[in-house]
Amino acid sequence: MPVTASADVRHMALSRRTAWFLLAFSAWNAYVWGTFVWNVYPQHGFDGFFLIHLAVGGFTVILGSIVGAIGWSALRARKRASDGV
């Protein structure tokens, strides 16, 4: 008998502290890379150094956004659980 996808789903709860840490990490990550690009562009223009760091920073900000979304989702799930929804 095949196992359905819903039978394999496992849930993991994150603490409120961990969820806030993930959100703070995401915001800090975006701030650091945004500041880096803002400060480096006038000195380098669109040379190789800048483009590589722009790509790395963009990828890191995307990963940081995913981490932030996980934190936000955890906070919302905790709120729904405490509200009894």
N, C-alpha and C positions, 0 to 999 in steps of 0.2 A: 504494500500500500504506500503510495507516494506521500511524502510529508509536505504539507502546504507551507508557504512562506510565513504565514501568520503564526504557525506553531513554533517556528525557529526564532522569532523576534524576542530579543531580550532587552530589557530596559535597564539603564543605569542612571541613578540619581546623582547629581552634583550638588554639593553643599552651596549655600548662598555665598559663602566666602569665596569658594572656587569660581563660581559664576561671575562674581564681581571682579576677581582677579583676571579672568579671561577677557572681560570687557575692558578693563584698564590696560591690559597688555595690547589689545587691539588698537586702542586710542593712542597709546604711547608709540607703538610701531608706526602708525600713520603719521604722527607728529614728527618723529625722528627722520623718516625718509622724506617727508615733505620739506622739512627744514634743510636737509642735506641737498636735495635737488635745487631748492631756492638759492642756497648759498654757493653751490658749485657751478651752476649754469653761467653766470656772468663771467667767470674766469675761463671756462672751457668751451663754451658754445656747444655745438653738436659734434665734438670730436669723439674718438673711440672711448676714452675714459668716461665721458659723460654718458654716452649711449649704453655702455655695459652696466654702469651703475644705475641708470634709469631702468633698464630691463630687470636687474636684480631687485631693485627697490619696488618696482611694479609687482613682480612676482611675490615678494615678501608681504606687500600690502594686501594682495589678494588672499594669501594664506592667513594673514592677521585678521582680515575681514571674516573669513570662515570661522576662525577661532572666536571672534566676537559674536558671530551669529549663534555659535554653540552656547556661549555664555548667556546671551539674550534669551535663547530658547529655554535654557535651564531656569533662568529667573522667572520667565512666564509660566513654566510648568509648575514651579513651586507656588507661585501666586494662585494659579488655578486650583492646585491641590488644597491650599489653605482656605480658599473661598468655597470649596466643596463643589466645584463645577466638574 
